[in-house]
Amino acid sequence: LAKLLTSMPYPHDEYYEENVEDKMEAAKSLNLFLTKGTKMHRRIVVNAGVVSKFSRLLEGWNDDKSIIKVALLGLVNILDKERFLVDTVVKEEGLQKLIALLESSDNVCVKSSLRLLVIASNEYIQKMLDGGLVAHLFRMVLSHDGHLDCIPILSTLLRTVFESDEFPIQQAIDAIFIERLTKMLTTNEDE
């Protein structure tokens, strides 16, 4: 399965459309190995180069986000346990793709991207800040619904950003960010 996934062209290749269904099935099957398999099965999948392949699947699928969701969930399954592999995602320009996915209307894409960005933030916070992460986080917190279903993972990433040496504090104040964070703390007793 890993060979099938790795042998297929990617969105920038001219024949990718005819292989989307095959890629989807290969990615789903590999995810089953990751979720249901033993530690040895995980190692086999990882050693087959699937982290790199999943990272490449994070963009270019137009309106169909299903293959992106499968790739994101696979990366979450792998990186939750083997965080050192975040370097592979970074090499495939995965941070930029994850940050871009924060604009998705698909909740799975947003939550999974946030989760992977939290994992990457320990070593790559500056790269994420340079890639425009702060603007996306501000937008999410200041949005009408406030991405309430993402609050735990969003607040973890926000805290990491706040603790960085390069946090744009004035930009946060200008964006009424502190007011919104304070509002999030409001309880029924306050009203």
C-alpha positions as CSV (number, residue, x, y, z in Angstrom):
1,L,0.0,0.0,0.0
2,A,2.8,2.4,0.9
3,K,4.4,1.7,-2.5
4,L,1.0,2.3,-4.2
5,L,0.7,5.6,-2.5
6,T,4.3,6.6,-3.2
7,S,4.2,5.6,-6.9
8,M,1.3,7.7,-7.7
9,P,1.6,11.2,-9.1
10,Y,0.6,14.2,-7.0
11,P,-1.7,17.1,-7.8
12,H,0.9,19.0,-9.7
13,D,1.4,16.0,-12.0
14,E,-0.7,15.9,-15.2
15,Y,-2.3,12.5,-14.6
16,Y,-3.3,12.8,-10.9
17,E,-7.0,12.9,-11.4
18,E,-7.3,9.3,-12.6
19,N,-5.6,8.1,-9.5
20,V,-7.4,10.0,-6.8
21,E,-9.6,7.1,-5.8
22,D,-6.6,4.7,-5.7
23,K,-4.7,7.2,-3.5
24,M,-7.7,7.6,-1.2
25,E,-8.0,3.8,-0.7
26,A,-4.2,3.5,-0.1
27,A,-4.3,6.3,2.4
28,K,-7.3,4.9,4.2
29,S,-5.7,1.4,4.4
30,L,-2.4,2.9,5.7
31,N,-4.4,4.8,8.3
32,L,-6.0,1.5,9.4
33,F,-2.5,0.1,10.0
34,L,-1.6,3.1,12.0
35,T,-4.8,3.0,14.2
36,K,-5.3,-0.7,14.6
37,G,-1.8,-2.1,14.1
38,T,1.0,-2.8,16.5
39,K,4.0,-0.7,17.1
40,M,5.8,-2.8,14.5
41,H,3.1,-2.1,12.0
42,R,3.5,1.6,12.6
43,R,7.2,1.4,12.1
44,I,6.7,-0.4,8.8
45,V,4.3,2.3,7.6
46,V,6.6,5.1,8.7
47,N,9.7,3.4,7.2
48,A,7.8,3.2,3.9
49,G,7.9,7.0,3.7
50,V,4.3,7.7,4.3
51,V,4.9,10.8,6.4
52,S,6.4,12.5,3.3
53,K,3.6,11.3,1.1
54,F,0.8,12.3,3.5
55,S,2.5,15.7,3.8
56,R,2.3,16.1,0.0
57,L,-1.4,15.3,0.0
58,L,-2.3,18.3,2.1
59,E,-3.0,20.6,-0.9
60,G,-4.3,20.8,-4.4
61,W,-7.5,18.8,-4.2
62,N,-9.9,21.6,-5.0
63,D,-13.2,21.2,-3.2
64,D,-12.7,17.6,-2.3
65,K,-11.1,17.6,1.1
66,S,-11.6,13.9,1.8
67,I,-8.1,12.9,0.8
68,I,-6.7,15.8,2.8
69,K,-8.6,14.7,5.9
70,V,-7.3,11.1,5.6
71,A,-3.7,12.5,5.2
72,L,-4.2,14.8,8.2
73,L,-5.6,12.0,10.4
74,G,-2.7,9.8,9.4
75,L,-0.2,12.5,10.3
76,V,-1.9,13.0,13.6
77,N,-1.7,9.3,14.3
78,I,2.0,9.2,13.5
79,L,3.2,12.4,15.0
80,D,1.3,12.0,18.3
81,K,3.6,9.1,19.0
82,E,6.7,9.9,17.0
83,R,7.2,13.6,17.2
84,F,10.7,13.6,15.7
85,L,9.0,13.0,12.3
86,V,7.7,16.5,12.3
87,D,11.0,17.4,10.5
88,T,9.8,15.4,7.5
89,V,6.6,17.4,7.4
90,V,8.6,20.6,7.5
91,K,10.8,19.4,4.7
92,E,7.7,18.9,2.5
93,E,6.6,22.5,3.3
94,G,3.9,21.0,5.5
95,L,3.8,23.9,8.0
96,Q,2.6,26.3,5.3
97,K,0.0,23.8,4.1
98,L,-1.3,23.2,7.7
99,I,-1.5,27.0,8.3
100,A,-3.4,27.4,5.0
101,L,-5.8,24.7,6.1
102,L,-6.9,26.8,9.1
103,E,-9.0,28.7,6.6
104,S,-10.9,25.5,5.7
105,S,-14.6,25.3,6.4
106,D,-14.1,21.6,7.2
107,N,-13.8,21.1,11.0
108,V,-11.7,18.0,10.7
109,C,-9.2,19.9,8.6
110,V,-9.0,22.8,11.1
111,K,-8.8,20.6,14.2
112,S,-6.2,18.2,12.8
113,S,-4.1,21.1,11.4
114,L,-4.2,22.8,14.8
115,R,-3.2,19.6,16.5
116,L,-0.2,19.1,14.1
117,L,0.8,22.7,14.5
118,V,0.9,22.3,18.3
119,I,3.2,19.3,17.9
120,A,5.4,21.3,15.5
121,S,5.4,24.4,17.7
122,N,8.1,23.1,20.1
123,E,10.8,23.3,17.4
124,Y,9.3,25.4,14.7
125,I,7.4,28.2,16.3
126,Q,9.4,30.9,14.6
127,K,8.9,29.3,11.2
128,M,5.2,29.2,11.9
129,L,5.1,32.8,12.9
130,D,7.0,33.7,9.8
131,G,4.4,31.7,7.8
132,G,1.5,33.9,9.0
133,L,0.1,31.7,11.8
134,V,-0.7,34.7,14.1
135,A,-3.1,36.2,11.5
136,H,-5.0,32.9,11.3
137,L,-5.2,32.5,15.0
138,F,-6.4,36.0,15.5
139,R,-9.1,35.4,12.8
140,M,-10.2,32.2,14.5
141,V,-10.5,33.8,17.9
142,L,-12.1,36.9,16.7
143,S,-14.6,35.2,14.4
144,H,-18.3,35.2,15.2
145,D,-18.4,31.6,16.4
146,G,-14.9,31.8,17.9
147,H,-14.2,28.3,16.8
148,L,-15.6,27.2,20.1
149,D,-15.2,23.5,19.3
150,C,-11.5,24.1,18.7
151,I,-10.9,26.1,21.9
152,P,-8.7,23.5,23.8
153,I,-6.2,22.9,21.0
154,L,-6.4,26.5,19.8
155,S,-5.6,27.8,23.3
156,T,-2.6,25.5,23.5
157,L,-1.2,26.9,20.3
158,L,-2.0,30.4,21.3
159,R,-0.1,29.9,24.6
160,T,2.9,28.7,22.7
161,V,2.7,31.7,20.4
162,F,2.4,34.1,23.4
163,E,5.4,32.5,25.1
164,S,7.6,32.9,22.0
165,D,10.1,35.7,21.8
166,E,8.6,37.1,18.7
167,F,4.9,37.4,19.7
168,P,3.4,40.6,18.1
169,I,1.8,42.0,21.3
170,Q,0.8,45.3,19.7
171,Q,-0.9,43.5,16.8
172,A,-2.9,41.5,19.4
173,I,-4.0,44.6,21.2
174,D,-4.9,46.4,17.9
175,A,-7.0,43.4,16.9
176,I,-9.0,43.6,20.2
177,F,-7.6,40.1,20.8
178,I,-7.3,40.5,24.6
179,E,-11.0,41.6,24.8
180,R,-12.1,38.5,22.9
181,L,-10.0,36.2,25.1
182,T,-11.5,37.8,28.2
183,K,-15.0,37.4,26.7
184,M,-14.3,33.7,26.3
185,L,-13.8,33.4,30.0
186,T,-17.3,34.7,30.7
187,T,-19.5,32.3,32.6
188,N,-23.3,32.4,33.4
189,E,-22.6,34.0,36.7
190,D,-21.0,37.0,34.9
191,E,-24.0,37.7,32.8
